[in-house]
Amino acid sequence: MNGIPVIDLFAGPGGLCEGFASLTKGESRCFEIRVSIEKDPIAHKTLSLRALFRSFPVGKVPAAYYQYIRGEISREQLESDPVVIPYVKKSYAEARCAELGKNDHSEIDSWIRDGLAGAKEWVLIGGPPCQAYSIVGRSRMRGNNPKEFESDKRHFLYKEYLRIIKEFSPSVFVMENVKGMLTSQHSGSLIFNRILEDLQLPGNGHEYLVRSFVVPGEISDPDDFVIKSENFGIPQSRHRVILFGIRADIAESVPDLVNRPERFSLEQSPLVCARDVLDGLPPLRSKLSNRYDGMTDSVANWQKALTNGLKVLEKKKSAVPLRVLERAQWAVTKSWIHKSTGGQFIQSDISMNEPLASWYLDPEIGGVTLHETRSHMESDLHRYLFASSFAREEKRSPRLSDFPQALLPNHQNLNNESTPFLDRFRVQLRNQPSTTIVSHISKDGHYYIHPEPSQCRSLTVREAARLQTFPDNYFFEGNRTQQYHQVGNAVPPLLARKIAEIVLRLLQSAGL
């Protein structure tokens, strides 16, 4: 272990630590993930699998790993492979399943102490759970039970992060959370102000300078901490608060923090659109749900469902714009070439333009994993056909007011401007970054309709993972719902890598 030590708290499936671990120099990693802690057992299983992947020498991942993610062998068989066995213990020493703030502090501290192995200069990363800070989450909780909202312990899970800072004094910390953290209140005061003050003076004899990754120099507005991912080469409009904490003695040893602060800010990148990362994946049709419509899934029935949807759009009273109707007609005609609904593994030649190919693709996979479609009701397929055709022609996703009357959901107050989620059928536009991938993608696909009308479906797990910038060899454990949930909860690894480059530059400037 010769990389700079990293400890990851509230790690989820590992997006943030993946970005740090991806920085290499020759066959060595610039950062070494020593401990990553996650409470969810399924996300932890993903985390430990990726820890195993990183345990192998750079560029020398054994064939058994790829056999596992293709579904050819079990996890037990993977970990029993003679080439893999020497690395298994290390991966489980790194990825720990525990609930921070609940488990015994001494056990957590022993893991960190053993992981650091005496290192004095290291990096703490992670982000406390965001439900208490997110605008939707806190609106729901406060409305249902104001007293329970005020007593919700998740307001103060950052204090576990703070406790680790106080106990172990990292050189640098990177703390991520939702934008709603900036406006969340507790007991009548902004909780962000309290968090910022605590992080600046954690009570261990050290002070921390808390900077922004996007605004050089001193911060005058809390919004300066917000990173808009689409501005930095991420194919997703994801806006998150990310704090860059630097221990005062480290900061004082780096004059450029004052003289050339732009050196420690993210550089804007050309826009990366959804098509840039989705094109090249095997096209798929959706499955057809028979829960309500009584139609069993088959290619013929799926195409019949699309034809029925087209008939709805072709009726004069539907008043569908001609170019949208023509796009839908073309889509239904083209849909006949889509036979497959995908699977855990599809053997295929996967292509992508550089420089994205170097980040995403791994020829050892031999195709693509976790690229399997959901089942959709026929009525939703009709809506998806209209919505994706509309988006392709109008260059925007339709609101409910754009839908033909026959396709509107059976809800009250649909014409009321105060009705929430007027864009509840949201198409991901080809020529723009996607909207934010959140954990709600695990519930249904209505917010994540594929931009290609002829496929008439929501995004697969792999497509969502690509928009989140997970490399194709990153495998998510659990069932499909659990996989979606993990993807939506993660930090985009490519953004984390760009942040890691800044952290590395800072530490190198400090002579570490």
KAFENJO-V488147 format. One record per pair of residues at least 12 apart in sequence whose C-alpha atoms are under 10 Angstrom apart, sorted by the first residue. I is the first residue (numbers start at 1). J is the second residue. Records with the same first field share a line. If there is no record, write none. Layout:
I = J / J
//
This chain:
1 = 28 / 29 / 31 / 32 / 33 / 34
2 = 28 / 29 / 30 / 31 / 32
3 = 21 / 23 / 24 / 25 / 28 / 29 / 30 / 31 / 32 / 33 / 34 / 122
4 = 20 / 21 / 29 / 30 / 31 / 32 / 33 / 34 / 116 / 119 / 121 / 122 / 123 / 504 / 507 / 512
5 = 30 / 31 / 32 / 33 / 34 / 35 / 115 / 116 / 117 / 119 / 120 / 121 / 122 / 123 / 124 / 170
6 = 20 / 21 / 31 / 32 / 33 / 34 / 35 / 36 / 112 / 115 / 116 / 121 / 122 / 123 / 124 / 125 / 170 / 172 / 173
7 = 32 / 33 / 34 / 35 / 36 / 37 / 94 / 111 / 112 / 115 / 116 / 122 / 123 / 124 / 125 / 126 / 164 / 170 / 173
8 = 33 / 34 / 35 / 36 / 37 / 38 / 94 / 95 / 112 / 123 / 124 / 125 / 126 / 127 / 161 / 173 / 174 / 175
9 = 35 / 36 / 37 / 38 / 39 / 96 / 98 / 99 / 100 / 124 / 125 / 126 / 127 / 128 / 160 / 161 / 164 / 175
10 = 36 / 37 / 38 / 39 / 40 / 97 / 98 / 99 / 100 / 125 / 126 / 127 / 128 / 129 / 157 / 160 / 161
11 = 35 / 36 / 37 / 38 / 39 / 40 / 43 / 44 / 47 / 95 / 96 / 97 / 125 / 126 / 127 / 128 / 129 / 489 / 490 / 491
12 = 36 / 37 / 38 / 39 / 40 / 41 / 42 / 43 / 44 / 46 / 47 / 126 / 127 / 128 / 129 / 485 / 486 / 487 / 489 / 490 / 491
13 = 36 / 37 / 38 / 40 / 42 / 43 / 44 / 45 / 46 / 47 / 48 / 49 / 50 / 474 / 475 / 476 / 477 / 483 / 485 / 486 / 487 / 488 / 489 / 490 / 491
14 = 36 / 37 / 38 / 43 / 44 / 46 / 47 / 48 / 50 / 51 / 95 / 126 / 470 / 474 / 486 / 487 / 489 / 490 / 491 / 492 / 493
15 = 47 / 126 / 468 / 469 / 470 / 474 / 486 / 487 / 489 / 490 / 491 / 492 / 493 / 494 / 495 / 496 / 497
16 = 125 / 126 / 127 / 174 / 175 / 176 / 490 / 491 / 492 / 493 / 494 / 495 / 496 / 497 / 499 / 500
17 = 31 / 32 / 33 / 35 / 36 / 47 / 51 / 125 / 126 / 491 / 493 / 496 / 497 / 500
18 = 33 / 47 / 50 / 51 / 54 / 470 / 471 / 474 / 491 / 492 / 493 / 494 / 496 / 497 / 500
19 = 31 / 469 / 470 / 491 / 492 / 493 / 494 / 495 / 496 / 497 / 498 / 499 / 500 / 501
20 = 32 / 33 / 123 / 125 / 493 / 494 / 495 / 496 / 497 / 498 / 499 / 500 / 501 / 503 / 504
21 = 33 / 51 / 54 / 493 / 496 / 497 / 500
22 = 54 / 58 / 359 / 493 / 494 / 496 / 497 / 500
23 = 497 / 498 / 500 / 501 / 504
24 = 58
25 = 58
26 = 58 / 59
27 = 57 / 58 / 59 / 60
28 = 57 / 58
29 = 54 / 57 / 58
30 = 500 / 501 / 504
31 = 122 / 123 / 500 / 504
32 = 54 / 55 / 115 / 122 / 123
33 = 51 / 54 / 55 / 91 / 94 / 95 / 115 / 116 / 123 / 124
34 = 51 / 90 / 91 / 93 / 94 / 95 / 111 / 112 / 113 / 114 / 115 / 116 / 117
35 = 51 / 91 / 92 / 93 / 94 / 95 / 96 / 108 / 111 / 112 / 113 / 114 / 115 / 116 / 124
36 = 48 / 51 / 92 / 93 / 94 / 95 / 96 / 97 / 98 / 111 / 112 / 115 / 125 / 126
37 = 94 / 95 / 96 / 97 / 98 / 99 / 100 / 108 / 111 / 112 / 126
38 = 95 / 96 / 97 / 98 / 99 / 100
39 = 96 / 97 / 98 / 99 / 100 / 102 / 103
40 = 97 / 98 / 99 / 486
41 = 96 / 97 / 98 / 477 / 478
42 = 97 / 476 / 477 / 478 / 479 / 482 / 483 / 486
43 = 97 / 476 / 477 / 478 / 482 / 483 / 485 / 486 / 487 / 489
44 = 92 / 95 / 96 / 97 / 98 / 476 / 477
45 = 92 / 95 / 96 / 97 / 476 / 477 / 478
46 = 95 / 474 / 475 / 476 / 477 / 478 / 483 / 486
47 = 91 / 92 / 94 / 95 / 96 / 97 / 474 / 475 / 476 / 477
48 = 88 / 90 / 91 / 92 / 93 / 94 / 95 / 96 / 97
49 = 65 / 75 / 79 / 88 / 91 / 92 / 95 / 474 / 475 / 476 / 477
50 = 91 / 95 / 473 / 474 / 475 / 476
51 = 87 / 88 / 90 / 91 / 92 / 93 / 94 / 95
52 = 65 / 79 / 84 / 87 / 88 / 89 / 90 / 91 / 92 / 94 / 95
53 = 65 / 84 / 87 / 88 / 91 / 473 / 474
54 = 87 / 91
55 = 84 / 86 / 87 / 88 / 89 / 90 / 91 / 94
56 = 83 / 84 / 86 / 87 / 88 / 91
61 = 83 / 84 / 364
62 = 78 / 81 / 83 / 84 / 364
63 = 78 / 81 / 83 / 84 / 364 / 365
64 = 77 / 78 / 79 / 80 / 81 / 82 / 83 / 84
65 = 77 / 78 / 79 / 81 / 84 / 364 / 365 / 473
66 = 78 / 364 / 365 / 366 / 473 / 475
67 = 364 / 365
68 = 475
69 = 344 / 345 / 365 / 368 / 369 / 370 / 473 / 474 / 475 / 476 / 477
70 = 343 / 344 / 345 / 346 / 347 / 365 / 366 / 367 / 368 / 369 / 370 / 475
71 = 344 / 345 / 369
72 = 345
93 = 111 / 114 / 115
94 = 111 / 112 / 115
96 = 108 / 111
100 = 128 / 157 / 158 / 159 / 160 / 161
101 = 153 / 154 / 156 / 157 / 158 / 159 / 160 / 161 / 163
102 = 157 / 160
105 = 160 / 163 / 164
108 = 164
109 = 164 / 167 / 168
112 = 164 / 168
113 = 168
116 = 168
119 = 170
120 = 168 / 169 / 170 / 171
121 = 168 / 169 / 170 / 171 / 172 / 250 / 507 / 512
122 = 168 / 169 / 170 / 171 / 172 / 173 / 507 / 512
123 = 169 / 170 / 171 / 172 / 173 / 174 / 245 / 246 / 500 / 503 / 504 / 507
124 = 161 / 164 / 165 / 168 / 169 / 170 / 171 / 172 / 173 / 174 / 175 / 245
125 = 161 / 170 / 172 / 173 / 174 / 175 / 176 / 243 / 244
126 = 158 / 161 / 173 / 174 / 175 / 176 / 177 / 242 / 491
127 = 157 / 158 / 161 / 174 / 175 / 176 / 177 / 178 / 241 / 242 / 243 / 490 / 491
128 = 154 / 155 / 156 / 157 / 158 / 159 / 160 / 161 / 175 / 176 / 177 / 178
129 = 154 / 155 / 156 / 157 / 158 / 176 / 177 / 178 / 489
130 = 154 / 155 / 157 / 158 / 176 / 177 / 178 / 179 / 180 / 181 / 489
131 = 152 / 154 / 155 / 177 / 178 / 180 / 181
132 = 149 / 150 / 152 / 153 / 154 / 155 / 156 / 157 / 178 / 180 / 181 / 184 / 185 / 186
133 = 154 / 155 / 177 / 178 / 179 / 180 / 181 / 182 / 183 / 184 / 185 / 191 / 192
134 = 177 / 178 / 179 / 180 / 181 / 182 / 183 / 184
135 = 178 / 179 / 180 / 181 / 183 / 184
136 = 180
137 = 180
138 = 150 / 180 / 184 / 185
149 = 186
150 = 185 / 186 / 187 / 188
151 = 186 / 187
152 = 186
155 = 181 / 184 / 185 / 186 / 191
156 = 191 / 195
158 = 175 / 195 / 198 / 199
159 = 195 / 198 / 199 / 202
161 = 173 / 175 / 199
162 = 195 / 198 / 199 / 200 / 201 / 202 / 203
163 = 199 / 202 / 203 / 204
164 = 202
165 = 199 / 201 / 202 / 203 / 204 / 206
166 = 199 / 201 / 202 / 203 / 204 / 205 / 206
167 = 202 / 203 / 204
168 = 204
169 = 202 / 204 / 205 / 206 / 207 / 208 / 247
170 = 208 / 245 / 246 / 247
171 = 208 / 245 / 246 / 247 / 248 / 249 / 250 / 251 / 507 / 512
172 = 208 / 209 / 210 / 244 / 245 / 246 / 247 / 248 / 250 / 251 / 503 / 506 / 507
173 = 199 / 208 / 210 / 243 / 244 / 245 / 246 / 247 / 503
174 = 210 / 211 / 213 / 242 / 243 / 244 / 245 / 246 / 496 / 499 / 500 / 503
175 = 241 / 242 / 243 / 244 / 245
176 = 225 / 226 / 227 / 240 / 241 / 242 / 243 / 244 / 491
177 = 226 / 239 / 240 / 241 / 242 / 243 / 491
178 = 226 / 238 / 239 / 240 / 241 / 242
179 = 222 / 223 / 225 / 226 / 227 / 238 / 239 / 240 / 241 / 242
180 = 192 / 239 / 240 / 241
181 = 193 / 195 / 240 / 241
182 = 222 / 223 / 225 / 226 / 241
183 = 222
192 = 222
193 = 222
196 = 208 / 210 / 222 / 243 / 245
197 = 210
199 = 243 / 245
200 = 245 / 246 / 247 / 248
206 = 247 / 248 / 249
207 = 245 / 246 / 247 / 248 / 249
208 = 244 / 245 / 246 / 247 / 248 / 249 / 250 / 251
209 = 243 / 244 / 245 / 246 / 247 / 248 / 249 / 250 / 251 / 252
210 = 225 / 243 / 244 / 245 / 246 / 247 / 248
211 = 224 / 225 / 242 / 243 / 244 / 245 / 246 / 257 / 264 / 265
212 = 224 / 225 / 226 / 227 / 241 / 242 / 243 / 244 / 245 / 264 / 265 / 266
213 = 225 / 226 / 227 / 241 / 242 / 243 / 244 / 262 / 264 / 265 / 266 / 267 / 498 / 499 / 502 / 503
214 = 226 / 227 / 228 / 232 / 242 / 262 / 264 / 265 / 266 / 267 / 268
215 = 227 / 261 / 262 / 264 / 265 / 266
216 = 257 / 258 / 260 / 261 / 262 / 263 / 264 / 265 / 266
217 = 257 / 258 / 259 / 260 / 261 / 262 / 264 / 265
218 = 257 / 258 / 261
222 = 241
223 = 240 / 241
224 = 241 / 242 / 243
225 = 239 / 240 / 241 / 242 / 243 / 244
226 = 238 / 239 / 240 / 241 / 242 / 243
227 = 239 / 240 / 241 / 242 / 243 / 266 / 495
228 = 240 / 241
229 = 268 / 269 / 271 / 433 / 436 / 492 / 494 / 495
230 = 268 / 269 / 270 / 271 / 272 / 273 / 432 / 433 / 434 / 435 / 495
231 = 266 / 267 / 268 / 269 / 270 / 271 / 272 / 433
232 = 266 / 267 / 268 / 269 / 270 / 271 / 272 / 494 / 495 / 498
233 = 267 / 268 / 269 / 270 / 271 / 272 / 273 / 356 / 433 / 469 / 494 / 495 / 498
234 = 269 / 270 / 271 / 272 / 273 / 274 / 433 / 434 / 466 / 467 / 468 / 469 / 492 / 493 / 494 / 495
235 = 271 / 272 / 273 / 274 / 275 / 276 / 277 / 278 / 432 / 433 / 434 / 435 / 436 / 466 / 467 / 468 / 469 / 492
236 = 271 / 272 / 273 / 274 / 428 / 432 / 433 / 434 / 435 / 436 / 437 / 466 / 467 / 468 / 469 / 492
237 = 432 / 433 / 434 / 435 / 436 / 437 / 467
238 = 433 / 434 / 435 / 436 / 437 / 438 / 468 / 491 / 492
239 = 436
240 = 491
242 = 499
244 = 264 / 499 / 502 / 503
245 = 503
246 = 503 / 506 / 507
249 = 510
250 = 506 / 507 / 509 / 510 / 511 / 512
251 = 506 / 507 / 509 / 510
252 = 510
253 = 506 / 507 / 509 / 510 / 511
254 = 506 / 507 / 508 / 509 / 510 / 511
255 = 509 / 510
256 = 506 / 509
257 = 506 / 509
263 = 502 / 505 / 506
264 = 499 / 501 / 502 / 503 / 504 / 505 / 506
265 = 498 / 499 / 501 / 502 / 503
266 = 495 / 498 / 499 / 501 / 502
267 = 498
271 = 431 / 432 / 433
272 = 356 / 431 / 432 / 433 / 434 / 467
273 = 428 / 429 / 430 / 431 / 432 / 433 / 434 / 467
274 = 428 / 429 / 430 / 431 / 432 / 433 / 434 / 435 / 450 / 451 / 463 / 466 / 467
275 = 428 / 429 / 430 / 431 / 432 / 433 / 434 / 451 / 452 / 467
276 = 352 / 353 / 356 / 430 / 431 / 432 / 433 / 466 / 467
277 = 351 / 352 / 353 / 356 / 357 / 360 / 430 / 433 / 463 / 464 / 465 / 466 / 467 / 468 / 469
278 = 352 / 430 / 450 / 451 / 459 / 462 / 463 / 464 / 466 / 467
279 = 350 / 351 / 352 / 353 / 430 / 452 / 463
280 = 348 / 349 / 350 / 351 / 352 / 353
281 = 346 / 348 / 349 / 350 / 351 / 352 / 367 / 368 / 371 / 462 / 463
282 = 338 / 340 / 341 / 342 / 346 / 347 / 348 / 349 / 350 / 367 / 368 / 371
283 = 337 / 338 / 339 / 340 / 341 / 342 / 371 / 452 / 454 / 455
284 = 335 / 337 / 338 / 339 / 340 / 341 / 342 / 371 / 372 / 373 / 454 / 455 / 456 / 457 / 460
285 = 299 / 302 / 303 / 335 / 336 / 337 / 338 / 339 / 340 / 341 / 342 / 372 / 373 / 374 / 375 / 454 / 455 / 456 / 457 / 458
286 = 299 / 302 / 338 / 339 / 340 / 341 / 342 / 372 / 373 / 374 / 375 / 376 / 377 / 381 / 455 / 456 / 457 / 458 / 459 / 460
287 = 299 / 301 / 302 / 340 / 341 / 342 / 372 / 373 / 374 / 375 / 376 / 377 / 378 / 381 / 456 / 457
288 = 301 / 302 / 303 / 305 / 341 / 373 / 374 / 375 / 376 / 377 / 378 / 380 / 381 / 457
289 = 302 / 374 / 375 / 376 / 377 / 378 / 380
290 = 375 / 376 / 377 / 378
291 = 375 / 376 / 377 / 378
292 = 377 / 378 / 379
293 = 377 / 378 / 379
294 = 377 / 378
295 = 377 / 378
297 = 375 / 376
298 = 339 / 341
299 = 335 / 336 / 337 / 338 / 339 / 340 / 341
300 = 336 / 339
301 = 378
302 = 335 / 336 / 339 / 376 / 377 / 378 / 381 / 456
303 = 332 / 333 / 335 / 336 / 338 / 339
304 = 332 / 378
305 = 332 / 377 / 378 / 379 / 380 / 381 / 382
306 = 328 / 329 / 331 / 332 / 333 / 335 / 378 / 379 / 381 / 382 / 383 / 384 / 385 / 454 / 456
307 = 328 / 329 / 332 / 333 / 335 / 382 / 385
308 = 378 / 379 / 381 / 382
309 = 328 / 332 / 378 / 379 / 380 / 381 / 382 / 383 / 384 / 385 / 386 / 407
310 = 325 / 328 / 329 / 331 / 332 / 382 / 385 / 386
311 = 329 / 382
312 = 382 / 386 / 404 / 405 / 406 / 407
313 = 325 / 328 / 329 / 382 / 383 / 385 / 386 / 403 / 404 / 406 / 407
314 = 326 / 328 / 329
315 = 404
317 = 404 / 405 / 406
318 = 403 / 404 / 405 / 406 / 407
319 = 402 / 403 / 404 / 405
320 = 386 / 390 / 402 / 403 / 404
321 = 390 / 393 / 394
323 = 389 / 390 / 392 / 393 / 394
324 = 386 / 387 / 388 / 389 / 390 / 391 / 392 / 393 / 394
325 = 385 / 386 / 389 / 390 / 393
326 = 389 / 393
327 = 385 / 386 / 388 / 389 / 390 / 392 / 393 / 453 / 454
328 = 385 / 386 / 387 / 388 / 389 / 390 / 392 / 453 / 454
329 = 385 / 389 / 453 / 454
330 = 389 / 453 / 454
331 = 385 / 388 / 389 / 452 / 453 / 454 / 455 / 456
332 = 385 / 453 / 454 / 455 / 456
333 = 454
334 = 453 / 454 / 455
335 = 453 / 454 / 455 / 456
336 = 454 / 455
337 = 454 / 455
338 = 454 / 455
339 = 455
340 = 372 / 373
341 = 371 / 372 / 373 / 374 / 375 / 455 / 460
342 = 368 / 369 / 370 / 371 / 372 / 373 / 374 / 460
343 = 368 / 369 / 370 / 371 / 372 / 373 / 460
344 = 368 / 369 / 370 / 371 / 372 / 461 / 462 / 480
345 = 365 / 366 / 367 / 368 / 369 / 370 / 371 / 372
346 = 365 / 366 / 367 / 368 / 369 / 370 / 371 / 372
347 = 365 / 366 / 367 / 368 / 369
348 = 365 / 366 / 367 / 368
349 = 363 / 365 / 366 / 367 / 368
350 = 362 / 363 / 365 / 366 / 367 / 368
351 = 363 / 367
356 = 469 / 471
357 = 471
358 = 471
359 = 469 / 470 / 471 / 472 / 494
360 = 466 / 469 / 470 / 471 / 472 / 473 / 474 / 494
361 = 471 / 472 / 473
362 = 471 / 472 / 473
363 = 472 / 473
364 = 473
365 = 472 / 473
367 = 472
368 = 462 / 472 / 473
369 = 461 / 462 / 472 / 473 / 474 / 475 / 476
370 = 460 / 461 / 462 / 463 / 465 / 472 / 475 / 476 / 477 / 480 / 483
371 = 459 / 460 / 461 / 462 / 463 / 464
372 = 459 / 460 / 461 / 462 / 463 / 480
373 = 457 / 458 / 459 / 460 / 461 / 480
374 = 444 / 445 / 457 / 458 / 459 / 460 / 461 / 480
375 = 444 / 445 / 457 / 458
376 = 444 / 445 / 446 / 456 / 457 / 458
379 = 406 / 407 / 408 / 409
380 = 407 / 408 / 409 / 425 / 445 / 446 / 456 / 457
381 = 455 / 456 / 457 / 458
382 = 406 / 407 / 456
383 = 403 / 404 / 406 / 407 / 408 / 409 / 425 / 446 / 456
384 = 407 / 425 / 426 / 427 / 445 / 446 / 449 / 450 / 451 / 453 / 454 / 455 / 456 / 457 / 458
385 = 449 / 452 / 453 / 454 / 455 / 456 / 457
386 = 398 / 402 / 403 / 404 / 407 / 453 / 456
387 = 399 / 400 / 402 / 403 / 425 / 426 / 427 / 449 / 450 / 451 / 453 / 456
388 = 425 / 426 / 427 / 428 / 429 / 449 / 450 / 451 / 452 / 453 / 454 / 455 / 456 / 457
389 = 427 / 451 / 452 / 453 / 454 / 456
390 = 402 / 403 / 427 / 453
391 = 426 / 427 / 428 / 429 / 430 / 451 / 452 / 453
392 = 427 / 428 / 429 / 430 / 431 / 451 / 452 / 453
395 = 429 / 430 / 431 / 432
396 = 426 / 427 / 428 / 429 / 432
397 = 423 / 424 / 425 / 426 / 427 / 428 / 429 / 449 / 451
398 = 422 / 423 / 424 / 425 / 426 / 427
399 = 421 / 422 / 423 / 424 / 425 / 426
400 = 414 / 415 / 421 / 422 / 423 / 424 / 425 / 426
401 = 414 / 415 / 416 / 417 / 422 / 423
402 = 422 / 423
403 = 425
421 = 447
423 = 446 / 447
424 = 445 / 446 / 447 / 448
425 = 445 / 446 / 447 / 448 / 449
426 = 445 / 446 / 447 / 448 / 449 / 450 / 451 / 458
427 = 445 / 446 / 447 / 448 / 449 / 450 / 451 / 452 / 453 / 457 / 458 / 459
428 = 447 / 448 / 449 / 450 / 451 / 452 / 458 / 459
429 = 448 / 449 / 450 / 451 / 452
430 = 450 / 451 / 452
431 = 451
433 = 467
434 = 448 / 464 / 467 / 468
435 = 447 / 448 / 467
436 = 448 / 467 / 468 / 488
437 = 464 / 465 / 467 / 468 / 484 / 485 / 487 / 488 / 489 / 490 / 492
438 = 464 / 468 / 484 / 485 / 486 / 487 / 488 / 489 / 490
439 = 481 / 482 / 483 / 484 / 485 / 486 / 487 / 488 / 489 / 490
440 = 481 / 484 / 485 / 488 / 489
441 = 458 / 459 / 460 / 461 / 464 / 481 / 483 / 484 / 485 / 486 / 487 / 488
442 = 461 / 480 / 481 / 482 / 483 / 484 / 485 / 486 / 487 / 488
443 = 481 / 484 / 485
444 = 458 / 481 / 484
445 = 457 / 458 / 459 / 460
446 = 458 / 459
447 = 459
448 = 460 / 464
450 = 463
459 = 484
460 = 480 / 484
461 = 476 / 480 / 481 / 482 / 483 / 484 / 485 / 486 / 487 / 488
462 = 474 / 475 / 476 / 483 / 484 / 487
464 = 483 / 484 / 487 / 488
465 = 483 / 484 / 486 / 487 / 488 / 490 / 492
466 = 487 / 492
467 = 487 / 492
468 = 487 / 488 / 489 / 490 / 491 / 492 / 493 / 494 / 495
469 = 487 / 491 / 492 / 493 / 494 / 495 / 496
470 = 487 / 490 / 491 / 492 / 493 / 494
471 = 493 / 494
//
